[in-house]
Amino acid sequence: MFKKTITAALALMCAISVSAQDTTRHYLIFDLGGGLHNISYTTDGYGSKKMGTGFGAQFGYRYFFNPNWGIGIGVGYNTFSAKSSLSYNSEEQEGIDPNILTEHKERNFHTAYRDVEEKVTLSAIDIPIGVYYKYQLNPKWVVGGGVSAIVSPIAAKKYKNMSGDVGVEASYYYTKDTYVKDVPQHHLSSYSGFSGTPDFKSITFGVGGEVRAYYAINKKIDLSMGVSGAYRFSDIKNANYDRLYNEEEESYVGVTQTAYCSAVKLVNVTASVGIRIKLSPKVLPVPTPEIVDVFIEAPYINESLEIIEPPVEDKSINRKNDDFGMNLMPTSYTFVSNALDMSEQLRRKKIGDPIGAPILFASGSARLANTKDNTIMDTVVVFMKENPDVKKLEVSAHTDNMGADSYNLNLSKRRAQTVANYLIKQGVAASRLSVVGYGESRPLNNNATPEERERNRRVEFKILELSE
């Protein structure tokens, strides 16, 4: 009993592991969020700087070449900002004021930055190209992440005076603590409310990364939540004025264009939400030929492996041991009969040939629900016993598109194992069988009607390997 319990537990763990594989390859992603979107620089002691905030949006495409790893490209829009606070005097020159007729005509000129707060804003277009990873925790939750190289053209840029003013003042020697301001006739003026366009390069380069979680809203759409970040390592600063106030042009030039401002770079850490859309390639319908069955005698053992649903026992027909019959198969399948000499035909078999006819299943079930399924499987048993040169036969199971991808993949594995279990009970060596479930990834049609979905809920047999 203990051994059976352990076996069942291991089988269940294996089934859960298989179900945690998302077979979708193509995705579209849409994300929107905000956070720390900073224009990074320092003012070398001439003032203080506050980190800025902004928002970002991204649209992208992901292609996964296996259940976990993929590549992607996208386009995004991000805004950045930073604030500088300046409050100091800058001595500019000494001179004589000809308008003041006293013996104390000498004075010192200063530029005073009185509680000046300047805000720099910028927006950039991001083009990331990256490598991405995903892992499905359960049918509803997927986690993942990625790293990317980013090219960021600068879309817009501006600086603006938010508060305070800039003034040119004079102090006279005989009254050292007296200051004169806002006297235009002496060129002693104050400026505020100024704005302009900083001189930045047109493009910057960087690297980025993200960590995300996805929750399945329905079969096609996942809710996306995560944190992403990027560091653009190239300096976009272009100008290096000696002073913030340009005396010659009588204008304010902006913090990021002065010599005491360090390199200007863009960095962001963004929390965002969005959606992920799963794309499925269009499958052209394949016509399914009509199948006619005539039953043959075969023993049936009503037993099954742990956690595998057993077939329905056939009690509808009372046969004798000398009964015989045959299945009439579609033209694409190998014809087999235990009552006729088929040796000449069987010598023509080759790898890839389908054997028998498909076995169909009820929606959401791994249980054989039709007594004719026993006859189809008996045909395969006869074929395998009379053809020992068939070293490997694939027992492949499929589902329709109803339900989550991971659930359908697990269901197909259970269907394949149910059929393989029957073949093994009838004497086919397990080593000659390759049992595989493909989920909904290989439909025969578009799953548009109940009839089409029924044809997709099938188990098929195919020769994989022959003795030389």
C-alpha positions in Angstrom: 0.0 0.0 0.0 2.8 2.4 0.9 4.6 1.6 -2.3 1.4 2.4 -4.3 1.0 5.6 -2.4 4.5 6.7 -3.2 4.1 5.8 -6.9 0.9 7.7 -7.1 2.5 10.8 -5.4 5.4 10.7 -7.8 3.1 10.4 -10.8 1.0 13.3 -9.6 4.2 15.4 -9.1 5.2 14.5 -12.6 1.8 15.5 -14.0 2.0 18.9 -12.1 5.5 19.5 -13.5 4.2 18.8 -17.0 1.2 21.1 -16.5 3.6 24.0 -15.5 4.8 24.3 -19.1 3.2 27.0 -21.3 3.5 26.0 -24.9 2.5 29.4 -26.4 5.3 30.9 -28.5 4.0 34.3 -29.6 3.0 37.2 -27.3 2.1 40.9 -27.5 2.7 43.0 -24.4 1.3 46.3 -23.3 2.5 48.0 -20.0 2.0 51.3 -18.3 3.5 52.6 -15.1 5.6 55.2 -13.3 8.3 55.6 -10.7 11.8 57.0 -10.3 12.6 58.5 -13.7 15.6 60.6 -12.9 17.9 62.8 -15.0 21.2 62.0 -13.2 23.9 64.7 -12.6 25.6 66.6 -9.8 26.1 70.4 -9.3 29.6 70.2 -7.7 28.7 72.1 -4.5 26.9 75.0 -6.2 23.5 73.8 -5.1 21.5 70.7 -4.3 19.6 68.3 -6.6 16.5 66.2 -6.1 15.7 63.1 -8.0 12.8 63.2 -10.4 9.8 61.1 -11.3 8.0 60.2 -14.5 5.9 57.6 -16.3 6.5 55.1 -19.0 4.6 53.0 -21.5 5.7 50.1 -23.6 4.4 47.9 -26.5 6.3 44.8 -27.5 6.5 41.4 -29.1 7.9 38.2 -27.5 8.8 35.0 -29.3 9.6 31.9 -27.1 11.5 29.1 -28.9 10.9 26.7 -26.0 8.6 26.8 -22.9 11.0 28.9 -20.9 13.4 31.0 -23.1 12.6 33.6 -25.8 13.6 36.9 -27.4 11.7 40.2 -27.9 11.7 43.7 -29.3 9.6 46.7 -28.3 9.0 50.4 -28.4 8.4 52.5 -25.3 7.9 56.1 -24.2 9.4 57.5 -20.9 9.4 60.9 -19.3 12.3 62.0 -17.0 12.7 65.0 -14.6 15.1 66.5 -12.0 15.1 69.6 -9.8 18.1 71.8 -8.8 18.0 74.3 -5.9 20.5 77.1 -6.0 21.2 79.8 -3.4 24.6 81.5 -3.6 26.4 84.6 -4.8 28.9 84.5 -7.7 31.4 87.3 -8.0 31.6 88.4 -11.6 33.9 91.6 -11.9 35.1 94.9 -10.5 34.3 98.2 -12.1 33.6 101.9 -11.9 30.0 103.3 -12.2 30.2 106.6 -14.1 26.7 107.5 -13.0 27.8 107.8 -9.3 29.8 111.0 -8.8 31.6 110.3 -5.6 35.1 109.3 -4.7 33.8 105.8 -4.0 33.1 104.8 -7.5 34.6 101.3 -7.3 32.2 98.4 -6.6 32.0 94.6 -7.0 29.4 93.0 -9.3 27.8 89.8 -8.2 25.2 87.4 -9.7 22.9 86.2 -6.9 20.9 83.0 -7.1 18.2 83.5 -4.5 16.4 80.2 -3.8 16.3 79.4 -7.4 14.6 76.1 -8.2 15.0 74.9 -11.7 13.2 71.8 -13.1 14.5 69.9 -16.1 12.1 67.7 -18.0 12.9 65.3 -20.9 11.1 62.5 -22.8 12.7 59.7 -24.8 11.6 56.9 -27.1 13.0 53.5 -26.0 13.7 50.6 -28.4 14.7 47.5 -26.3 16.0 44.3 -27.8 16.3 41.5 -25.2 16.4 37.9 -24.0 13.5 36.8 -21.8 12.6 33.9 -19.4 9.3 32.6 -18.1 8.2 29.8 -15.8 4.7 28.7 -15.1 4.0 28.1 -11.4 0.5 26.8 -11.9 -2.4 27.1 -14.4 -3.0 30.7 -13.4 0.4 32.2 -12.5 3.6 32.7 -14.5 6.7 34.5 -13.4 9.5 35.8 -15.6 12.1 38.4 -16.4 14.6 39.6 -19.0 17.5 41.8 -19.9 17.8 44.1 -22.9 20.0 46.5 -24.8 18.2 49.9 -25.3 18.5 52.7 -27.8 16.8 55.9 -26.7 16.2 58.8 -29.1 15.5 62.1 -27.2 12.0 63.3 -28.1 11.6 66.5 -26.0 13.6 68.6 -23.5 13.0 71.7 -21.4 14.2 73.6 -18.3 12.0 76.0 -16.3 12.4 78.3 -13.3 9.9 77.1 -10.7 10.7 79.6 -7.9 13.3 82.2 -6.8 15.1 84.7 -9.0 18.5 85.6 -10.4 19.8 89.1 -9.8 22.9 91.2 -10.5 23.8 93.2 -7.3 26.6 95.7 -6.3 28.2 96.3 -2.9 30.1 99.6 -2.2 33.2 99.6 -0.2 32.2 102.2 2.3 29.0 100.3 3.1 30.0 96.7 2.7 26.7 95.2 3.8 24.5 97.3 1.6 23.2 95.8 -1.6 21.4 97.4 -4.5 19.1 95.5 -6.7 16.3 96.0 -9.3 17.8 99.3 -10.6 17.7 98.8 -14.4 19.5 102.1 -15.1 22.5 100.7 -13.4 22.1 97.2 -15.0 21.1 95.9 -11.6 18.1 93.7 -12.5 16.4 90.5 -11.2 15.1 87.7 -13.4 12.5 85.0 -12.6 10.0 82.9 -14.5 12.6 82.0 -17.2 12.6 78.8 -19.3 14.5 77.4 -22.2 15.7 74.3 -24.1 18.9 72.6 -22.8 21.5 71.5 -25.3 21.4 67.7 -25.2 22.5 65.0 -27.7 19.8 63.5 -29.8 20.3 59.8 -28.8 21.5 57.8 -25.8 22.3 54.1 -25.2 21.7 51.8 -22.2 20.8 48.5 -20.7 17.6 47.4 -18.9 16.0 44.6 -17.0 12.6 43.5 -15.7 11.0 41.1 -13.2 7.3 40.3 -13.9 4.4 38.1 -12.8 1.4 37.2 -15.0 -2.1 36.1 -14.0 -4.3 34.4 -16.6 -7.6 36.3 -16.9 -8.8 34.0 -19.7 -7.3 31.7 -22.3 -5.8 34.5 -24.4 -5.1 37.4 -22.0 -2.9 37.6 -18.9 -2.7 40.4 -16.4 0.9 41.7 -16.1 2.5 43.2 -13.0 6.2 44.0 -12.5 9.2 46.2 -12.0 11.6 47.3 -14.7 14.7 49.4 -14.8 17.2 50.9 -17.2 20.5 52.8 -17.0 21.6 54.8 -20.0 25.3 55.0 -19.8 26.0 57.6 -22.5 26.4 61.3 -21.5 23.9 63.5 -23.3 25.3 66.9 -22.1 26.5 69.1 -25.0 27.3 72.6 -23.6 29.7 73.9 -20.9 29.1 77.5 -20.0 31.2 79.1 -17.2 28.2 80.6 -15.4 24.5 80.0 -15.1 23.8 83.6 -16.2 25.3 84.6 -19.6 26.3 88.3 -19.2 26.8 88.8 -22.9 23.4 87.5 -23.9 21.8 88.6 -20.6 20.1 85.2 -20.2 19.9 82.2 -18.0 21.4 79.1 -19.6 20.2 76.3 -17.4 22.1 74.1 -14.9 22.8 71.2 -17.2 24.7 73.4 -19.6 27.2 74.8 -17.1 30.8 73.6 -16.5 30.0 72.7 -12.9 27.3 70.2 -13.8 28.6 66.7 -14.2 27.7 64.2 -17.0 23.9 64.0 -17.7 22.5 60.5 -17.9 19.0 58.9 -17.8 18.0 56.3 -15.3 14.6 54.8 -14.3 13.0 52.3 -12.0 9.4 51.7 -13.0 6.5 49.8 -11.4 3.9 48.9 -14.1 0.8 46.9 -14.9 -0.5 45.8 -18.3 -1.7 42.8 -20.3 0.0 40.0 -22.2 -1.9 38.6 -25.3 -1.2 35.1 -26.4 -1.1 34.6 -30.2 -1.9 31.3 -31.8 -1.0 30.5 -35.4 -4.0 29.8 -37.7 -4.3 26.1 -38.5 -5.9 25.1 -41.8 -8.6 22.4 -41.3 -7.7 18.8 -42.3 -10.6 16.7 -43.5 -11.2 13.6 -41.4 -12.3 10.5 -43.3 -15.3 8.4 -42.2 -14.3 5.3 -40.2 -16.3 2.1 -40.1 -15.6 -0.5 -37.4 -16.3 -4.3 -37.3 -15.5 -5.6 -33.8 -13.0 -8.4 -33.1 -12.5 -10.6 -30.1 -9.9 -9.5 -27.6 -9.5 -10.0 -23.9 -10.0 -6.9 -21.7 -8.4 -6.4 -18.3 -10.2 -3.8 -16.3 -7.2 -2.5 -14.5 -5.2 0.7 -14.7 -2.2 2.5 -13.4 -2.6 4.8 -10.4 -4.2 8.2 -11.1 -5.1 7.0 -14.7 -8.8 6.7 -15.6 -9.6 3.1 -16.8 -11.4 2.5 -20.1 -15.0 1.5 -20.2 -15.4 -2.3 -20.3 -17.1 -3.6 -23.4 -20.1 -5.7 -22.3 -22.4 -4.9 -25.1 -21.5 -7.8 -27.4 -21.2 -11.5 -26.5 -18.4 -12.9 -28.7 -17.0 -16.4 -29.0 -13.3 -17.3 -29.3 -13.5 -18.2 -32.9 -15.1 -14.8 -33.9 -13.0 -12.7 -36.2 -13.3 -9.4 -38.0 -11.4 -6.4 -39.3 -11.4 -2.6 -39.2 -11.9 -0.6 -42.3 -9.4 2.3 -41.9 -8.9 5.6 -43.7 -6.6 5.5 -46.7 -3.9 7.2 -44.8 -3.7 4.5 -42.2 -2.2 1.0 -42.3 -4.8 -1.8 -42.8 -4.5 -4.6 -40.2 -6.5 -7.8 -39.8 -5.8 -10.9 -37.6 -7.9 -13.0 -40.0 -6.1 -12.3 -43.3 -2.5 -12.6 -44.5 -1.2 -9.1 -44.6 2.5 -9.9 -44.7 3.0 -8.3 -48.1 1.5 -5.0 -47.1 3.2 -4.9 -43.8 6.6 -5.3 -45.5 5.9 -1.9 -47.1 5.6 0.0 -43.7 7.9 2.8 -43.0 8.8 5.3 -40.3 6.1 8.0 -39.8 3.2 5.7 -41.0 0.0 6.0 -38.9 -1.3 2.8 -37.5 -5.0 2.0 -36.8 -7.5 4.9 -36.4 -7.7 7.8 -34.0 -9.4 7.2 -30.6 -11.7 10.0 -29.6 -12.4 11.3 -26.1 -15.1 13.2 -24.3 -14.4 16.8 -23.4 -12.2 17.1 -20.2 -11.9 13.3 -19.8 -9.1 10.8 -20.1 -11.5 7.9 -19.9 -12.3 5.7 -23.0 -16.0 6.2 -23.4 -16.8 4.1 -26.6 -16.6 0.3 -26.8 -15.3 0.6 -30.4 -12.1 2.0 -28.9 -11.2 -1.5 -27.6 -11.4 -2.8 -31.2 -9.1 0.0 -32.5 -6.5 -0.7 -29.7 -6.8 -4.5 -30.3 -5.9 -3.8 -34.0 -2.8 -2.0 -32.8 -1.9 -4.9 -30.5 -2.2 -7.4 -33.4 0.0 -5.1 -35.5 2.7 -4.8 -32.8 2.8 -8.6 -32.1 3.0 -9.5 -35.8 5.7 -6.9 -36.5 8.5 -7.2 -34.0 10.7 -5.1 -36.3 8.7 -2.1 -35.1 11.0 -1.1 -32.3 9.1 2.1 -31.2 5.5 3.2 -31.7 4.4 6.7 -30.7 1.2 6.9 -28.7 0.3 10.6 -29.0 -2.7 12.4 -27.4 -4.3 15.7 -28.2 -7.0 18.0 -26.9 -9.3 20.7 -28.2 -8.7 24.4 -27.3 -11.2 24.5 -24.4 -9.4 25.2 -21.1 -5.9 26.5 -20.1 -2.9 25.4 -22.1 -1.2 23.8 -19.1 -4.4 21.9 -18.2 -4.8 20.6 -21.7 -1.2 19.5 -21.8 -1.6 17.5 -18.6 -4.9 16.0 -19.9 -3.3 14.8 -23.1 -0.6 13.1 -21.2 -3.3 11.2 -19.2 -5.1 10.2 -22.3 -2.0 8.8 -23.9 -1.1 6.9 -20.8 -4.6 5.4 -20.6 -4.3 4.0 -24.1 -0.6 2.9 -23.6 -1.7 1.1 -20.4 -4.3 -1.0 -22.4 -1.7 -1.9 -25.0 0.8 -3.0 -22.3 -1.9 -5.2 -20.6 -2.5 -6.9 -23.9 1.2 -7.8 -24.2 2.9 -5.0 -26.0 6.2 -4.3 -24.3 6.4 -0.8 -22.6 9.8 -0.3 -24.1 8.3 -0.3 -27.6 6.0 2.6 -26.8 6.7 6.3 -26.7 3.9 8.0 -24.8 3.5 11.7 -25.4 0.9 14.4 -24.9 0.8 17.5 -27.2 -2.1 19.3 -25.5 -3.8 21.7 -28.0 -0.7 22.5 -30.0 -1.5 20.2 -33.0 -5.2 20.6 -33.9 -6.7 19.1 -37.1 -8.9 22.2 -37.6 -9.8 25.5 -36.1 -11.9 24.2 -33.1 -14.7 26.4 -34.4 -17.6 23.9 -33.8 -18.3 21.1 -31.3 -17.7 18.6 -34.1 -14.3 20.0 -34.9 -13.3 20.1 -31.2 -14.4 16.4 -30.9 -12.1 15.4 -33.8 -9.2 17.1 -32.0 -9.7 15.2 -28.7 -7.9 12.1 -30.0 -5.0 9.6 -29.5 -3.1 8.5 -32.6 -0.5 5.8 -33.3 2.6 6.3 -35.5 5.8 4.3 -36.3 8.8 6.0 -34.8 11.6 3.4 -35.2 12.1 0.2 -37.3 14.8 -2.5 -37.0 17.2 -2.6 -40.0 
